[in-house]
Amino acid sequence: MQVSGWNRDCCDFASAKMLNDAWQAECVSVLALQFGDGVGFFDALTDWQRIAKSPNQRLEYLAICETPLDLAALQTACMQHHPDAEWLPELLNQWPENPQPGFHLITLVDQRVQLTLIVYPIL
């Protein structure tokens, strides 16, 4: 089984086999040092959903961003990369309208996926 291309952008040290093995864990934690347009998160979530078989498995995704996407930009990015994602309405509904510096917690997929968005201005 091959993990999609998101790992090449943020996890150069990890082989696809390592990531596939990691997805089998009860709780997978990912740290993204740059949330960017969110595609890394979208891809990680999609891969995790494809591989996670147990209802007890969870994904914790911690993402740091200096300037978060506004709701319209997030929706555009989602629609370009994962237009049929069942988690899309839930993500858009919870996305902060005007994210201020600090922590923003978004839970998806029956609370099995936790996205913690850290808005922090980088000097």
QUIVENHU-V309665 format. One record per pair of residues at least 4 apart in sequence whose C-alpha atoms are under 7 Angstrom apart, sorted by sequence separation. I is the first residue (numbers start at 1). GAP is how many residues later the second one is. D is the distance in whole Angstrom. If there is no record, write none. Layout:
I	GAP	D
I	GAP	D
//
This chain:
6	4	7
7	4	5
8	4	5
14	4	6
15	4	6
16	4	6
17	4	6
18	4	6
19	4	6
20	4	7
38	4	6
39	4	6
40	4	6
41	4	6
42	4	6
43	4	6
44	4	6
45	4	6
46	4	6
47	4	6
48	4	6
69	4	6
70	4	6
71	4	6
72	4	6
73	4	6
74	4	6
75	4	6
76	4	6
77	4	6
78	4	5
79	4	4
87	4	6
88	4	6
89	4	6
90	4	6
91	4	6
107	4	5
108	4	6
109	4	6
7	5	7
14	5	7
23	5	6
52	5	6
69	5	6
78	5	6
108	5	5
22	6	7
107	6	6
108	6	6
107	7	5
106	8	6
107	8	6
106	9	5
105	10	6
106	10	6
105	11	5
94	12	6
104	12	6
105	12	6
3	13	6
103	13	7
104	13	5
2	14	6
103	14	6
104	14	6
103	15	5
102	16	6
103	16	6
3	17	7
75	17	7
91	17	7
102	17	5
90	18	7
101	18	5
102	18	6
100	19	7
101	19	5
71	21	7
87	21	7
10	22	7
87	22	7
71	24	7
23	25	6
71	26	6
70	27	7
23	28	7
24	28	6
35	28	5
70	28	7
23	29	6
34	29	6
35	29	6
36	29	7
26	30	7
27	30	6
28	30	6
29	30	6
30	30	6
31	30	6
32	30	6
33	30	6
34	30	5
35	30	5
26	31	4
27	31	5
28	31	5
29	31	5
30	31	5
31	31	5
32	31	5
33	31	5
34	31	5
68	31	7
25	32	7
26	32	6
27	32	6
28	32	6
29	32	6
30	32	6
31	32	6
32	32	6
37	32	7
6	34	5
6	37	6
6	38	7
4	39	7
37	40	6
4	43	7
3	44	7
68	51	7
67	52	7
59	53	6
60	53	6
61	53	6
62	53	6
63	53	6
64	53	6
65	53	6
66	53	6
58	54	5
59	54	5
60	54	5
61	54	5
62	54	5
63	54	5
64	54	5
65	54	5
66	54	5
57	55	7
58	55	6
59	55	6
60	55	6
61	55	6
62	55	6
63	55	6
64	55	6
65	55	6
66	55	5
66	56	6
//
